């Protein structure tokens, strides 16, 4: 069945139309609200979930439901003769990152992209000379989708959502394609790190799953960071600035001193590949109280423990050199799913077979981040990650390739039909 989707012009047009509609639907999440236990963290995610609920019902799927926590579930029954196949679940998230605004997204479609420089609003420039993936897409004259430069695009993960719905629609409209049962789950608040906090496991029959939340075509991700959030709180001794000497302790100064003690070459902008990092995410406060939030990332648990010790040592040094008080709280966000995948090789082998049947040899880069699949794997449901064709996530420089999105949809159809 190789290339059945990529040769289908109607499927590509429907996929593009669906993606553009989803991209325009505001669904940005809020880390602050999610951290306080609110789910979904924003009301606009309910609107996205409602849209998907209606669309899945319209396709005739069974047991379509959206939970109070904004998870949308649906079930595609097996075709005749495949009822005994073990079901699997396809997962994508409906929220977009708050790092760049996702409100009033205006997608721009660049058909048959020829490699010329794309100039957008806010001085945003897409130049293949500095983006090798864009240059590769230009050589194939792919159709490129960007925002207008005022927002992110939302391919993370509206591309994955669109690909899942389009693949399911294709199977529904082509009953001659045999397939097992498939569960669909669209989750809220993945970008906040809380996407699996209240996942309705009671709805899932599947023993394994696949997230559709990756990037470049051909990538198959089975390994990710170990991830912790470190909250470092500083308590100073405020005093009038005119008579501060000798006993004032400024909590803002303490926070800045703390950050200066962290390794300068181990930050996101100075690392790649399998290198971990310390990522200062926020700093706030006053003379009396200040707080720094760090993300710690490492592929090994030993490396992560060393990073936690480094944070604690820096906090202790600040306390001794500046006075005042410093406390550190480490919170686990997700674990590397590599060990779970090694114990469940058939889950990955089935996906490798689908890639190859679609004319691709998979590559296995480690995820420099995490997915809902990272958390789900911890819960006992092995969940590798499939590419979406999106690039430069969480920024105004985000773009997606329609041809790569079609290829991801083809992989999903192949995954459903093969044994």
N, C-alpha and C positions, 0 to 999 in steps of 0.2 A: 504493500500500500504506500510505498515511499513516494513522496512528492505529491500525493493526492490533494493536499491542502494548498501547497505553494503554487499549484497550477490552476487553482480555483480563484478566478478574478472576483467573483461575487463574495467569497469568504474574505478576501483582503479588504474589499470595500466595506463590508459589514464590520470587520474588526476595526478599521480606521474610524468609521462613524461612531462605533460604540466607545472607543477610547477617547475620542474628542468630547463626547457627551459626559463621560465620567470625569475627564480632566477639568471640565468647566464646573463640576459639582463640588462646592466647597466642603472640605472634610478635614481641615487641619486639626490636629490634636494639641493638648496642653500638658506638658510634663508636670508643671506645678500642681494642677488639679488631679492628674493621675497619681502623683506621689501622695496626695492626701486621701486617696481611696475612691475618688469619683470615677465611675466608669459607666458609659463612655465619658471621657474627660471634657468633651465639647458637644453641644446639641447638634451641630451640623453633621456629626457622624451618624446620628439617627436618620437624617434625611438621606444620606448615601445608602444606608442599610435599607431604608424603605424603598428606594429606587430599585435596588437589587432584588429585594423580596418580590416586588411586583413583576420584575422581568423573569425571575426563575419560575414564578407561578405561571406566567404566560407561556413558558416553554413546556409546561405540563409536567414539571418535576414533582416528586412526591415529598410529603412531610416538610414543606417549606415553612420555616419559622424564623422569627427574629426574637432573640431572648431579651429580657429586660436590660441586660448588660451590653446589648447591641451586637451579638454574634448572629450572623445569618447562616442558616443551615438548609441544605436541600439534598435530595436523594434521587439519583438517576438509576432506575431499575436495570438489571442485566437484560441483555437481549436473549431471545429464545435459544436454549441450549448452553448458555453460559451462566446459568443461575448458581452453579456450584463454585464458580471462580471466587477467590478471596477478594473482598472489596478493598479499595483504597480510597484515601481522602485527598482532595486537592484544596490547597489553602492559599489565600492571599489576604493582604490587609487593606482596609478601606481608608485609613487615615494618611495624611501627608505630614511631613516634617514641619515643625514650627521654626526651624532655623532660617528659612526664607519664606516669605508670605505665600500662602496658597489660596488667597482670596481673589476672586475675579480673574481667574486664569483665562488667558486668551491664546489658545494654541495657534501656531502658524505652521502650515504644511508647505514643505519645500519639495516638490515632486522632481524626480530624476536629478537629484542634487549633483552638481558638476564640480564641486570643490572650491567654488568661489567663496570669498569671505562673506559671512552673514552678519550684518549689522542690525542690532535690535535697539530698543529703547534703553535708557539708563546706561548708555555706552557699553552695553553687553555685545561682545564680538565672538562669534564662532569662527575660528581660523584653523583649518586642517593642518597648517604648518606647526601648530602647537598642540594638536589633538590627533594622535595616531589612529584612534578608532574612527574619528570623523573622516580622516583621509582615506581609510580603508573603505568606508561606506561610499565615499565619493567615487572611488574607482569602479564600484559596482553600480553607480548611478541609482543608489537607493533613495527612497522617499524618506525625508527627514522631518520630524516634528519637533518644534521648539516652542517655548513660550514667546511672548512679545518682549521679554526682557524686564518686565515689571514684577514678575513672580517666578516661582519655580514652575515646572511643567506638571509634575505629579505622576510621572511614569513609575515612580516608586510609591505605591505599587498599583496604580490604576492600570498600568500595562498588564500586570499579572492578573488582575481582576478581569480585564477585557478578554485576555487570552483564555482563561478558564471558561467564561460564559460563552465565548465564541466556539470553543471546542465542544462544549456540551450541546450547544445549538446544532452544530454540525452533525453530531451523533444522532440527535433527535430527528433531524431532517433527512438522515441517510440510514434508515433502519436496516439496510442490507449489510452494514458494517457490524460485525459481531463484537460484543464487548461485555465485560463483567460489570457488576454494580459499582457505582462511583458515588462517594459522598463529597459534597462541596461545603466548605466553611470559610466565610469571610469574617475576619476578626477586626476589632477596633484597637486603637492605642498601641500598635506595634512600635511606632516611632518613640513612644515614651518608655518603652521597656516593660510595659504592663500587658502586652497583647494576649498572653496566656494566663493571666491571673485568675480569670473566672471562666475559662474555656469549658463549655458544656460537654464534658467527657461522657456524660450519660447518654448523649445523643449519638455518639460515634460507635459504629460497629467495626470500623477498620482497625487493623493491627499495625498498619504502617501508613505513611502519608508523604506528600510531596508539597513543599512550598514553591510557589512561582514568584520569586522575589529577587532574582539575580540580575546580572548585567549583560555582558557581552555574549553574543551567540556562541554556543559550543561549551560554555562553562558549566560544570556540574560540581556543585559544592557539597562536600561531605565533612568539612572541618571548619571551625570558627574560633574566635577568641574565647578565652575565659574572661568574664567581665564582672568587675566590681565598681560600685559607686562609693567614694570616700567623702564623707561630710566632715570637714574640719572646722571646729567652732573656736573662736578666740574671745576671751573675756579680758578687757583692759581695765584701767583705773582712770577714768576721765577726770579732768580738772580744767579750770579756766586756763586758756592758753597763755595768758599774761603772767600767770604765777605757776606754770606747770613744773618748772624745775624744782626739785630733783625727782619727784615721785609719780608724775603722770606716766601711764602706760596707754598708748594709743592702739586700740585693737585693729584699726586699718593698717597701721604700720606693721603690726604683727602678721597680718594676713599677707601683705606684700613681701615681707621678709621670708615667710614660709615658702612662697612660690619661688623665690630666688634660690632656695636651697635644693630644689628639684633638678634632676639632670637636664641640662639645656638641649642635649642632642637626643632626648627620648620623649619627644612630643609628636603629635600626629603629622605635622608639616615637615618633620625631619626623618620620618621612618616609612618603610614600605615592606613588602614581602612578608617575612615571618617575624619582623621586629615588633615588639610590643611598645607601649608608651604610657605616659601620664598626660591626661588631657584636662586642663583647667576649663570647666564648663561655665562657672559663674563665680563672681566675687561680689559681696555686698556687705553693708554694715555701717557702723559709726565708731566713734572713739570708744564707746563702751562695749559693743558687741559687733563681731564681724564673722562672716562665714565664707568658706571656699568649698565648692563642690568639684571634685575631681572624678573623671572616669579613668579607671585602671584597666589596661588590656594586655593580655599575654597569652600565647598559645599553650604554654605548659603551666601546670599547677605549681610547680616549683618556682618558676619565674614569677607567678602571681604572688606567692607568699613573700618573695624577696621585695616585690614592689610595695606590698602592704607594710613590710618592715621599714622600707625607706621613708614612706609617708610618716610613720610613727616616729622615726628618728628625727626627721625634719621638724615635726611638731614639738618634740622634746627640746631640740636645740633652740627653737623660738622661745619656748617657755623660760629656758635658762638665760638666754641672751637679752630678751626684752622684758622679762617679768610677765605678770598676768598669768592667765591659765589657758591651756589648749586641750581640747578633747577631740578624739578621732572616732568616727563610727564607720565601719565598712559594711556595705550591703551587697550581697550577691545579686547580680542581675541575670546572668546565664552562664552555662558551662560549655566548654568545647564538646561538640557532639561526636568527635572523631571515634572515641572508644565504642560508643553505641553503634556506629556504622560498621566498625570492624566486626562486631558481634552479630551483625545482621547483613551479611554480604549480599543476599538475594535481593534485598530492596534496591541496592545500588545497581546490581547486575541487570535487573529488569529495565532500569532507566538507561543504562549504557546501551542495551539492545535497541531501545527506542531511538536513541540518538543515531546509532549506526544505521538503522533502517531508514532514517531520514537524511542519510548522506553526510553525517558529521562524526568525526572522531572526538569524543569528549576530552576536555582538559580539566584538571582538578586543582584550581587555585584555592588556597585557604581564604575564607571570608574574613576580611578585616572589619569585622562587625559581627552582628548576630541576626537571626531571624526568629520568627515564631517557632520555626522548626527546631531551633536550638533548645528552647524551653520544652517543646513537646517531646523531643528525644529524651530529655531528662525524666519525663513522666512515663517513659516506657513505650512510646510510639515513634520508632525511627523515622526521621523526616529529612531527607536530603533536599537540596535547593536547586531549582531549574532556572536558567537564564530567562530574561524578559525582552532583551533588546534595548533596554534603557541605559543611559550613560550620564555621568556627572550629577549624580543624585544630590538632593538637598540644596540646590543652587539655581541661580538664574541662568546658569550655563547648561542646565539639564537638557538632554535631547533623547529622542528615541528613533529607531529605524523601523519602518513599517515591515520591510522584508524580514528583519530579524524577529519581529513580533509574530509574523505569519509562521516563521519556522518554529517558534516556541509553541504555537497553537498546533502545528503539525505533530510535534513531539507528544503533546497531550493526547491527541487522537490515536497516535501509534501506541502510546502507553496503555490506553484503554483497550485497544483491540488485540494486542499481542498477549501471549501466555508465558 
